[in-house]
Amino acid sequence: MNNQAAHGNGDRSAAASRRRVVINARAAVRLHVGGVERVASEMARRLPALRPDRYRVLHPTPAWAHRRGHLWEQLYLPLAAGSDLIYCPANLAPMASPRTVLVIHDIAPLRHPGWYSPVYSAYQHVMLPLLARRARHIITPSRFSKEEVVSELGVPPERVSVVPNGVDERFGPHARNPAIRQRFGLDRPYVLVVGTRIARKNLGILELAAERLRKLGVELVSAGSGRHYMRTGQLPPIRALGYVDDRELPALYAEAAAFVLPSLYEGFGIPVLEAMASGTPVVCSNLSALPETCGDAALLVDPTSAEELADGLVRVISDDDLRARLVRRGLERAREFTWERAARMTDAVIDQLLAEEPVARSSRVSIGERTRSGPLAPIRQPSPAQQDGRQPPRVSVVVINYNRRDLLEQCLDSLARAAAEVPDEVEFVVVDNGSEDGSAEFVAARYPRARLVVLERNEGFAGGMAVALAAARGEWIAVFNNDTTVAPDALRAMLEAGERDPRVGAVAPQMRFADRPRIVNSAGMEMDRLGIAEDRLVGVSIDHPLVGEASEVFGATGGAALYRRTMIDEVGGFDASYFAFFEDADLAWRARARGWRAVYEPRAVVLHHHSATARHGSPRKLYLVGRNRVRTLAKNATTTQLLRSLPGILAYDLAYVTYAALVLRTFAPLKGRVDGLREWRAYRRAGAPYRGSVELRRPLGVRRALERHHTWQRQTEQPVVHRG
């Protein structure tokens, strides 16, 4: 079998190496070079040099590269490419081809449409979401841009790869040329800013800085022009050189006394790397992707504060030690980003896509194995402790993490303190979902005794839990989100509540909002007859009498919960195909159908940074919630329950998708429900072994739902987002 698998992998790799890829080099032949054009030209040059047998370059004439280039891109390019994969490095791709690898540098036109012309903004609002959904894969230059694409365009994280941009070898201290000063009449030391004259570049904020620099004998100089589809921003009284030819730009960087970029929004920030590579100290905005690009090699300032910007530039000009430190760190930082590295990373992404294509074309939904759209059949297998005959620990503490190293340390430290209060053995299992922020390395170094499982890609909470359960050995499984902080006695209190009754399969703690610790986030889970799962007592003050009462609940929310291992094994565990949202409701429903109880323990207090990973109201979240609610109804509701509740379900769903379309301006909830209905029969069959009559709460009704909505808003000062 191993030989067959190896042979199959070899065949796929060989097939991948023989396939051709077309590079859409439309942006590479534009007359004026900006960040997007630089990426396109570098990739069009370096990818064919790296793999001449794989890549071929297609581009229009320069005259057709701009407005008329849309026609070339949409009509000619897909015909010329045929069945080849199309790599598009400049935000746009042909709609007619689903076989595209699309580079999305940022989504500024969607986030800030006022920075662009109405026509361009409307065009991007239509095209970008469509292209993102149709693309075979998406590449972004930064983790910031990836998070924007995932949250705003509803693209699954596993379909987005981060490939940082590079800096050309032409940029360096060797490019210094005093003749450039004579060319532009720069007879005094100058601070340089490079970029198009648009609102997001925020050049108007530099007026105070220009005034204070003049007193030091230093001139503030801008290089760059506006574009027809961008609204020109305010330009302070500084020297404006206009568009500078790309051949003269390296010398202009190298001769500058400092470089400044006060942008409000950047998907990467190539100019800061070019300045660093040139040996020029950088003062830079602390917003969007710029801190990620700069690291500790720039002086980061608030771009909305004229005073802070001016102070930063004056410091860099007058403080020799600071200048030397920034120059040294900048040169080191720039060496980490090369176009050769970017080309190799891009080729690796494409290589993987091509290798997977034969499998993707032949995959089918089947119950019992993980597929792209099918459920994961419950796995009945002994735990690791049962397999090797060892005595299992009393508790396995499980944390699923994805790109939240900032919160993970606080979470694990609090859990370590809580575990110390438990007299029996406690093990830690951390599953890292393909994080790109150094989370896995941090856990390995800081918590060497924790069992660390590193996944190549983000499998979501549900997929991460499926992996964690295979590794965990405890009699009890304590699950905590990476954005929680656990009180020292919380874990002990949850264990005591669970062991009062052998039929208790889950314990829910008292979860509070971390930023409003007197307001309840969750006191267990409620489930109504419409299949809507909600956090119990959400938005209520901790002084409410029900908050302090232990009680039976429908289930425990996956954000913080204690599960009995025997219950999990009996009902099949978490369904990994859910990815995120409703996987805890699905587990709770199956458990109650098998006679297991869930209880709420008020003594166990957990603080929760609500939706720190999945943003409120993002299209991706709304899609998953809608799809997974349908899956949960299909798996768990009896035929009688479905027939009785069908009118209410239809009314609720019609109202919600209409609200989402008109108010939230997204069709993600509708698409999620449609995709869930397409899978109905498969999930109906998957849930049959566990389905049983379970009492569900009556729907709140419109009046009570509005009352709860107002209570939530009043207490949390945030919009309500239902789990259903």
Sequence and secondary structure as in RCSB ss.txt:
>XXXX:A:sequence
MNNQAAHGNGDRSAAASRRRVVINARAAVRLHVGGVERVASEMARRLPALRPDRYRVLHPTPAWAHRRGHLWEQL
YLPLAAGSDLIYCPANLAPMASPRTVLVIHDIAPLRHPGWYSPVYSAYQHVMLPLLARRARHIITPSRFSKEEVV
SELGVPPERVSVVPNGVDERFGPHARNPAIRQRFGLDRPYVLVVGTRIARKNLGILELAAERLRKLGVELVSAGS
GRHYMRTGQLPPIRALGYVDDRELPALYAEAAAFVLPSLYEGFGIPVLEAMASGTPVVCSNLSALPETCGDAALL
VDPTSAEELADGLVRVISDDDLRARLVRRGLERAREFTWERAARMTDAVIDQLLAEEPVARSSRVSIGERTRSGP
LAPIRQPSPAQQDGRQPPRVSVVVINYNRRDLLEQCLDSLARAAAEVPDEVEFVVVDNGSEDGSAEFVAARYPRA
RLVVLERNEGFAGGMAVALAAARGEWIAVFNNDTTVAPDALRAMLEAGERDPRVGAVAPQMRFADRPRIVNSAGM
EMDRLGIAEDRLVGVSIDHPLVGEASEVFGATGGAALYRRTMIDEVGGFDASYFAFFEDADLAWRARARGWRAVY
EPRAVVLHHHSATARHGSPRKLYLVGRNRVRTLAKNATTTQLLRSLPGILAYDLAYVTYAALVLRTFAPLKGRVD
GLREWRAYRRAGAPYRGSVELRRPLGVRRALERHHTWQRQTEQPVVHRG
>XXXX:A:secstr
 HHHHHHHHHHHHHHHHH  EEEE TGGG SS  HHHHHHHHHHHHHHHH TTTEEEE   GGGSSTTHHHIIII
IHHHHHTTSEEEE SS   TT S EEEE    HHHH GGGB HHHHHHHHHHHHHHHHH SEEEESSHHHHHHHH
HHH   GGGEEE    B TT SGGG  THHHHHHT  S EEEEES SSGGG GGGGHHHHHHHHHTT EEEEE  
  TTB      SSEE  S  TTTHHHHHHH SEEEE  S  SS HHHHHHHHTT  EEEE STTHHHHHTTSSEE
E TT HHHHHHHHHHHHH HHHHHHHHHHHHHHHHT BHHHHHHHHHHHHHHHHHHHHHHHH    TTS  SSS 
        HHHHHT    SEEEEEEESS HHHHHHHHHHHHHHHHT SS EEEEEEEES SSSHHHHHHHH TTS
EEEEESS  HHHHHHHHHHHH   SEEEEEETTEEE TTHHHHHHHHHTT TTEEEEEEEEEETTEEEEEEESSE
EEBTTS EEETTTT BTTSGGGGS EEESB  TTEEEEEHHHHHHHT   GGG SSSHHHHHHHHHHHTT EEEE
EEEEEEEE TTSSS TT HHHHHHHHHHHHHHHHHH  HHHHHHHHHHHHHHHHHHHHHIIIII   HHHHHHHH
HHHTHHHHHHHHGGG      B   HHHHHHHHHHHHHHHH S      
